[in-house]
Amino acid sequence: MNAGPLGFSGSGRVGTTTAVPATSAPNAIPYAGANICVAPAVAPRSWVSGLPYGSNGRLCIDITGAAITGYQAGLALTAAGALAADTAGAIDHYVRGIPITAQGRIAIGTPV
């Protein structure tokens, strides 16, 4: 999937990659090219502004469908502390411009 500007794919989902970040945007969001750097199935090692970060500065996400147990700034978190994400669910609404599914998960493209 080709990511458009600001980490969004042509389908409106958040463009993601498992690559090591090349740069960080405001609020410490890690990027490699136009994609946001994520670490699926990795336990958080640190937090910046309440967002969970794992190895090499990537955002920790869960794409397994683990239960949502809390929220940070409107974004759903699992019991393990990862951001709840979904690679297939339809976009239902937006939180601070971020596409969210009806289940409350961040709508992302499959990490490349």
C-alpha positions in Angstrom: 0.0 0.0 0.0 1.4 3.4 -0.9 1.1 5.9 1.9 0.0 9.5 1.2 1.2 12.6 3.0 1.0 12.7 6.8 0.9 8.9 7.3 -2.5 8.3 5.6 -3.0 5.8 2.8 -5.2 6.3 -0.2 -8.0 4.5 1.6 -7.9 7.0 4.5 -6.3 4.5 6.9 -3.2 5.3 8.8 -0.2 4.2 6.8 2.2 2.1 8.9 5.6 0.4 8.7 7.6 -1.8 11.0 10.8 0.0 9.8 13.0 1.8 12.3 12.1 5.5 12.4 14.0 7.9 10.2 12.5 11.0 11.8 9.9 12.1 14.3 7.1 14.5 13.7 5.5 16.8 16.3 4.4 14.9 19.4 7.2 12.3 18.9 5.3 10.3 16.2 7.9 8.2 14.5 8.1 8.1 10.7 9.9 6.2 7.9 9.0 7.9 4.7 5.3 8.8 4.8 4.4 5.8 7.1 4.2 5.8 10.9 6.6 3.3 12.5 4.8 0.6 14.6 5.8 -2.4 16.6 3.0 -5.1 16.5 3.1 -7.6 19.4 5.8 -5.7 21.2 5.4 -4.7 24.9 5.8 -1.0 25.6 9.2 0.0 27.1 8.4 3.7 27.5 5.7 6.3 27.0 5.7 9.8 25.5 2.6 11.9 26.0 0.9 8.7 27.1 1.6 6.9 23.8 3.4 3.5 24.1 6.8 3.0 22.5 8.7 -0.2 22.0 12.0 -1.2 20.5 13.8 1.4 18.3 11.2 4.1 19.1 8.2 2.5 17.3 4.7 2.8 18.6 3.4 -0.4 20.2 0.2 -1.6 18.5 -2.1 -4.6 18.9 -3.7 -6.0 15.8 -4.9 -9.2 17.3 -8.2 -7.8 18.6 -7.3 -7.9 22.3 -9.9 -6.3 24.5 -9.8 -2.5 24.9 -9.2 -1.7 28.6 -8.6 2.0 28.6 -8.1 5.2 26.6 -5.3 7.8 26.3 -6.3 11.0 24.7 -9.2 9.3 23.0 -7.1 6.4 21.6 -7.9 2.8 22.8 -5.4 0.8 24.7 -5.2 -2.9 25.5 -4.3 -4.4 28.9 -0.7 -4.8 27.7 -0.6 -1.0 27.1 -0.5 -1.2 23.3 -2.7 1.0 21.0 -5.6 -1.0 19.7 -5.5 -1.1 15.9 -7.4 -2.8 13.1 -6.2 -3.5 9.6 -9.6 -4.5 8.1 -12.4 -2.8 10.0 -14.3 0.0 8.3 -13.7 3.6 9.4 -16.6 4.7 11.5 -15.5 8.0 13.0 -12.4 10.1 13.7 -10.7 11.1 17.0 -8.4 14.2 16.5 -8.3 13.4 12.8 -7.3 9.8 13.3 -9.6 7.2 11.6 -11.3 4.9 14.1 -13.4 1.7 13.6 -16.8 1.1 15.2 -15.0 -1.0 17.9 -12.8 2.0 18.8 -9.6 0.8 17.2 -7.3 2.9 15.0 -7.9 2.0 11.4 -4.4 1.3 9.9 -3.1 -0.2 6.7 -1.2 -3.4 7.1 2.3 -2.5 8.2 4.9 -2.7 5.4 
